[in-house]
Each structure stands twice: as structure tokens, then as C-alpha cells.
């Protein structure tokens, strides 16, 4: 097997089919199919079930995915050790990130990195939960990941660096049920409709904990799209619990932001795979979290 075959194989996995992968790679579908057939002969196993236009991994194909990513990552390291990428005069860095920290601390991290290394391209991939971020980094889908959690990290296959804390706040319409400037106690949320994220996030865990404590909060909308929270709140659909980093945007949009009692703090972590990183990933980690300030879980 070779680099081209593994690249084609992972493109089919990531794009969900031969047609989309061929378009993304700018190659013809017959070329792509022939390469995969050669790879299947090399490993003596079928890698995909062809179901209509979709390509579904076989058991052998699923086993190859992490190994293929590791192989391409190793090749990237080799390439990065020479030429322009090593000097950060080019190259690409892929990161997986949850929605909550995209305003802060991610915006500041990206700003500092791009100011120093403007030739390096950043690709930010959405991951909905801390587990999804960790899995993407662990399996080589991305070199770095940014997540926010109120609980210990569930996986030790990554290196975690604490990059900040963010408390939860309540966002309501300007004419909402609570007066401005006064903290809202958890039990006061009883009887109110809330807009929440999917299970597995710290914000959703806060709402689930309220329900477990007997607070009669009602879920009006459950959404994976964090940017939908503000329009839904301002439209009177419900209230939303978000991290403090979203307070400025919420207030500029006309919403009211209130503290919660008791306070609930979320912890932001930048995670990387164990072992050597590419120069771009190492530089990003250096800027986001200098060695003197690094702490892990």
C-alpha cells in the first residue's frame, strides 16, 4: 500500500462515498475505485460495502482507519521536518473544537497564531462533545482539540493542557422574567422553558442536574447549533444557559445576561496526541499554552 491509496481510502471514509471523495480529491471516480481495489488486494480484504451511492466500512475497513491515519500522520511529520513547513512558511493544522469555546479562548489563540504564522492554514472541525474531541484527536483525525468540561477527562490517550475556566450564565430576552443585575438561583428556573444543547456537553449536564434535583425546568428546544441559541432566546422561545464567553455577543444582540447561583464553572482544555507533534501543532500549543503555564488533568 502507498500514500496515495491511504489518502483515497480516508477521503471515502470522511466524505461518505466514492463520488464525494473523488470530487474532493479532484480525481475521476474510476481512478479512485481502481486505487481502492488495489488496496483491497494488498490487504486481502474488502474495505467497503457499496450501498447505493454510500460506502459503508466493513469490519476490515474500520480496523484500517486508525492505522491509515497514523501512517499519514507519520508521513506528515517526515515532510514537516524539512522545507517550508518546518519553518512554518506553509502547511496546514487541523483542530477539533466544541462550540462553547469557539468565541473564547479559541478566538484569541487563533489570532495570536495567525499573526505570528500567517502562511499556515487552520482548519477548525466541529466536535459536539468532549468525548468526540478526544476521539478525533486520539485516532489522528486532528492533531489538536479544544474542549470544555466540568468533569475529569474520560481518556488518557491524549495530553491535556488547562487553558482557562468559564462560568455558566443565563441568557434571557430583554423583557424576560428576571430583573437585570440580580443573580438567578437555580430553583428560580423551575417552570421556565430552556433551550439546551445535546447530551454530553457541560451546559446540558447543568440542566439535567437541575431536573435530577427536582427543579421543574422544561426543555423547549434541543439543538446542536449553538449559534441558534440567541435567535431563539430573543424570539421568546425560551431561556438559555451558556458560558460566560458568550455574554458579550449576547448583550450586543440585545439579550439580558444574568449570573447563576450557585456558580457552575467549566474548564477549557487543549488536547493533543501523545508523542511528537508537527511543527504547526507544536507552535500552536506553545502560543496557546506556554510550557511554564501548562497543567493537565
N, C-alpha and C positions, 0 to 999 in steps of 0.2 A: 504494500500500500504506500501511497505517497501523499505529499502535502495537498495536492490538488483534489485527490479523491476524498480526503478527510474534510476539506473545505466544502466540497459539494455536498457531502453527507450531512454535515451540520447545518448547511443552508436549508436543506429539505426539512430537517428537524425544526429549525427556528421559524421557517415560513409556512410549514404545514402542508407542503405539497411540491410536486415537481415543477408545475407551471410557475408558481410564485418564486420558487428558488431560482429557476432559470432566468426569470426577468430581473431578479435582484443581482444576479451574478453576471448579467449581460452575456449569456451563452445560450445556444439553442437547446431545446429540450432533448433532442436525440443525443447531443454531446453529453448532457448531464446524465441521461439514462445509461449511456454506454459506460461512463465512468463508474456509476454505481454498480452496474453489472460486473465490471472488472473487480471492484472492491469486494463484492459478494463472493466472487470466485476465489479471491485471495484469502478470505476468512472462512470460506467453505460454509456459508450460512446466508439465508435470506435476511435482509435488514429491514424491509418494509412490506407491509400488506398494502396493496393498491386497492383502495375503496373509492370508486368514482374518481373524483379529482383529488381526493385526500390521500396522503401517505401516512399510514399508522405503523409505528415501530413494532417490530417483532421482539421477542424476548432477547434474541441475539443483538438486535439493533439497540435496544435500551441499554444493554451491557456495554456497548461500544461507545455510547455518548460521552460519559465522563473521561474515558481513556482518550478519545479523539480530542476533547477539549484540552486535556493535559498535554498531548503531543503538540497541538498548535500553540499552546501557551509556551512550551519549551522552545519551539522554533522562534516565537516572537522574542523570547529572551535572547536567543542567539543572534537574531537580527539586530536587536536593540543594543547589543554590546559593541556594535561598530556603526560607523556612519552617522547620519544626521539625527536618528532617533536617540542615540546615546547622548548626544549633545543637546537633545530636546529642541532641535531645529525642525522638527516634524514629528509625525506619529499620531497615535490615537489612544485615548484612555476611555475605557468603558466602566461606568458605575451603575450600581443598582441602588435605588433610593425609595424610601417610603414618601408618602405625600406630606405628612406633617412637617418634616424638617426642610422642605424644599425652599421655604422663604428664608428661614434661618435655622441652623447655621450654614446651610448649603450655599446660599447666595454669596455670602462673604467669602467662603472657601473658594468658590469658582472665580469670583472677581480677582482675588489675590493671585490665584494660579494663572489665569489668562493674562493678567498684567505682566507677570514675570515670564511666561512661556506662551506667547500669542500664537506660535506656529503649531502647537499641539491641539488637536481636535478632541473635544469632550463629547461623549455620548452618554446621556442620562437615561437609564432604563427604569421604568416604574415597577416596583415590587410592593404588594399590598400589605404584607405583614412582616414582622421581624424574622419569622421563620423563612419566608420567601427570600428575603435579602440574604440571609445566611446561606441558604441552599444554592442560590445563584452564584455567590462567591465561592462556596466550598467546591462546587462542581466545575468551576472555571468559566462560567458564563460571563462574569465580570471580575475584574481584579479587585475592586473596592466596592464597599456597600455602606450606605448610611441608613441607620435605623433609629427608632425611638421606642423606648420600652420602660415600663415601671417594674419589670420583673427581671430576674437573672437571665442571661442569655442561655438558650437551651442547647447550644452546640459548642464543643471545644475544638472543632476542626478549623476554627478561624481565630485570628488575633484581633482583639477588641481594644479600641482606644477611646476613652471617655472624652467627648468634645463639648459637653455642655449639658445644662439642665433647663427645663422649660415647664412651668406650671400650667395647669389647666384653667381656663376661664370660660365664662358663659357669654354667648352672643345672643342678643335679642333684638327685635325691631326697636326703633327709637321710642315708640309708644307702647313698649312691652309691659309685662305685668310687674316688673320690679323697678324701684326708683334708682336713678343714676347715683353713683358714688357710694353705694352701700353693698357690702358683700352679701351673696345669696347662700344661705345654709342649704345643705344637701336635702334636708327634709322639705324645704320650701318648693322643691321641684316636683313634688307629688301633685298629680292631676294635670301636669303640663305635657304637651306633645314635644318630642325631641326628634331631631334629625341626627342620625348616627351613621358611623362607618361600619364596615364589615367586621365580623368576629375575628379576633386575633390581634386587633390594634388596642393600644392603651386607652384611647378615647372610648372605644366600645366597652372595654373592660370596666371603665368607671361607671357607665350606665348600667351594665349588667350587675355590678356590685350594689348599686342603689336598689335595683329590683330585688336582689337577694336579701337586702336589709329590710324589705317591706315597703320601700318608697314607691308609690304608685305612679311611676313615670311611664308614659306611653310612647311607643316608637311610631312616629308619623311616617318617616321615610328612612330606609336603609340604602346607602349608596356608596359605591367605591370611588366616586368622583368628588374629591374634597372641594374642588372649586365650585361645586353645586351648592355647598352649604350656605354661602352668603345670599345668593339669589332666593333660595328657599326661605331663609330666615326673614329677609326683607319683604318677601311676598306673603308673610303671615302664616306659612305652613307649620312652623314650629320653632323651637329654640335649639341651639347647638352648643355643645361643649367642644372647644378647640384648644390648641396650645397657645400660650401667650405670644408666640412669634407671629400669629395671625391677627393680633389685636390691632396693629396699625392699619393694615389693609381693611379690616372690618370697620374701624371707625371712619376711615376716609370714604368708605362706601355708604356711610350713614347709619350703621348699626350701633347699638349700645353694647359695650364690653364691661362685664362685671366680674369681680373676684368671686371665687367659691370658697366656702368654709365647710369642713376643714380643707386646707390646701392639699392638692394632689400634684406631685412632681413627676415629670417624665425625664428619662435620661437618654441623651443622644450619644450614639457610638458609631465611630467609623471602623469598619471591619475589613480585614484583608486575609488572604490565604496565608497559611504558614509557608515559610520558605522565601526564596528570593523573589522580589518584585521587578517588573520592568522599570526602567528609569523614570518614565512618566508617572507611574503609580507611586514610586518612592518619593518623587518630588512633590506630588500632591499631598501625600501623608506628611511630609516634612513641613509643608506650608500650613496644612490644616491643624496639625498637632505636633509641634516641635518636640524632640526627644525629652527635653527637660520637663515637659508638662504631660507626658504620656502616662496614663493609668489604665489598667484593664479591669474587667470583672473577675 
